[in-house]
Amino acid sequence: MSEIHLPGQSHTISSRRAFLKAGMFMIAGAAFPVDALARIAAATTPERALSFYNTHTGEHLDRIVFWADGRYIPEHLTEINHILRDFRTDEIKPIDAKLLDILYTVQRRLRVKEPLHIVSGYRSKATNADLRQASSGVAKKSFHTKGKAIDFRIPGREVGDIRKVALRMQLGGVGYYPDSDFVHLDTGPFRAW
């Protein structure tokens, strides 16, 4: 068999077995849905980082690496818990790491590095009850009260674009609030409103 040069490869394939193996990888790559490939890529990323801006307190958290070397970084999660706290009561609750992974994936798919502008992160039960009295759109058993939800926007991006990406991922709840200019994401079962 003659030598075969693959695009982007510095070596050649000189055996039939190697040729067939390379072909199988190319076919498998073409057969995987884009979302499956994105999940694989996210799983092999050496680190995951996010940036936040709290629209109520004016606090910034610039490019904080919350996952590296195959593990979450507790001291950085603590900083994220603080910026996503209930700003009305100053109560802090641990934020579900799965929510951070979802946000990271959304940010990657949108190819943005701007800070996520937080409208609402964790909410105490008292704050949630007060908000429910003011608006019928606040759930009684909100994922916000469990540290499993966030309402946010990304400057320069339409909230509709954020929503589309989140809907394609199907990794949790996706709420769309164009009049208030934010998207809600949570780690519950996939649903949309």
NORRATA-V814825 format. One line per field, one symbol per residue. phi: phi as a letter, one per 40 degrees, with the letter a starting at -180 (. if undefined). A space follows every 10 residues. Layout:
phi = ???
//
This chain:
phi = .ccbbcdgbc bbbbbccccc cccccccccc cccdcccccc cccbccabbb bbbcccbgcb bcfccbaafg acbdcccccc dcccccccbg cbbdcdcccc cccccdcccc fbbcccccca bcbccccccc ccccaccccc bccccbgbaa baabdgbccc ccddcccccf bicbbbbccc gabbbacccc aaa
//
